[in-house]
Amino acid sequence: MTVSISPDPLNLALGMPKAELHVHIEGTLEPELAFALARRNGVSLPYADEAALKAAYAFDSLQSFLDVYYACAAVLVTRADFCELMLAYLERAAADGVIHAEIFFDPQTHTARGIPFATVLEGLEDGLAEGARRWGVSGCLILCFLRHLPEDECLAALAGAEPFIGRIHGFGLDSSERGHPPSKFARLFARCRALGKPVVAHAGEEGPPAYITEALDVLGALRIDHGVRAVEDAAVLARLVREGIPLTVCPLSNTRLCVFKTMAEHSLPQLLAAGVRVTLNSDDPAYFGGYLNANIRAVQAAFGFDAATWYRLARNSFEASFATDEEKAGWIARLDAWFAEAGAAPA
């Protein structure tokens, strides 16, 4: 039996096939799983229960979020823990129509606690393999470095990861942006590029547009994670358009961390109007109010985008991925079919 698809833009957007290019696997740790793993591993969390943890989500900055984020990550200890975390994310992602995910992980968060790098990687890979079998979601891993740490520590982390280089899809830069410009990591990312892996970087979220320029020129970033402050600098904005640099924008994250006071103030419409290759993503969805479709609902409530805009955002997500041209073409064909079946075929 054929199920008709509503041409309503929101329904189209919620059901359309899409890729997620900016999600931190540690940021998908829901309170219930955090406490279950804490009990399993004998780890004490600084919160009495799930309700107390959720009450701590009243963030006023990126750092206030990171304090909670790192505390909760302590419950991840075994290979099975990392597998369970990945499966929990992929199940939610698949329900939101995600068919490909490029997932950040922060090994320094775990190796600093004595967890071997191999334990982290193998657990996440177990989850990716099982998720592909269960839900058909393809995925790969992008190793991120913590920018609040010295570059030498990040170089040491890279050295520890090099024996596994064939299993790592790319490298990124995350954590506290303020006071930690991309140029701080010039040597690190020169080494990453020499290893033949694509590079991405968080920039222009809490940091200024100049950080976007540094990420491109100094680090060699092929995508900018966030980048929402690009609208404050006409030259930076024009460059993103001219060079086709994708931005992995996370709307709920940006409002929960007070980059914008309300969704209505978000720079997303300005970025789209300028012609920037924007993609939508969930960032740390366990902490910021929901997964990809929750972001879509919030954006649609604020801006009322038409079907063509939602098609463009989904297509951008596939085109901006690090997948093969053949994989991208297959996914875009599925996207085209989804809109055609609803009578909203792209022009």
Buried (B, 14 or more C-beta within 10 A) or exposed (E): EEEEBEEEBBBBBBBBBBBBBBBBBBBBBBBEBBBBBBEBEEBEBEBEEBEEBBEBBEBEBBBBBBEBBBBBBBBBBBBBBBBBBBBBBBEBBBEBBBBBBBBBBBBBBBBBEEBEBEBBBBBBBBBBEBBEEEBEBBBBBBBBBBBEBEBEBBBBBBEBBEEBEEBBBBBBBBBBBBEBBBBBBBEBBEBBBEBEBBBBBBBBBBBBBBBBBBBBEBBBBBBBBBBBBBBEBEEBBBBBBEEEBBBBBBBBBBBBBEBBEEBEEBBBBEBBEBEBBBBBBBBBBBBBBBBBBBBBBBBBEBBEBEBEBBBBBBBBBBBBBBBEEEBBEBBBEEBBEBBEBBEBEEE
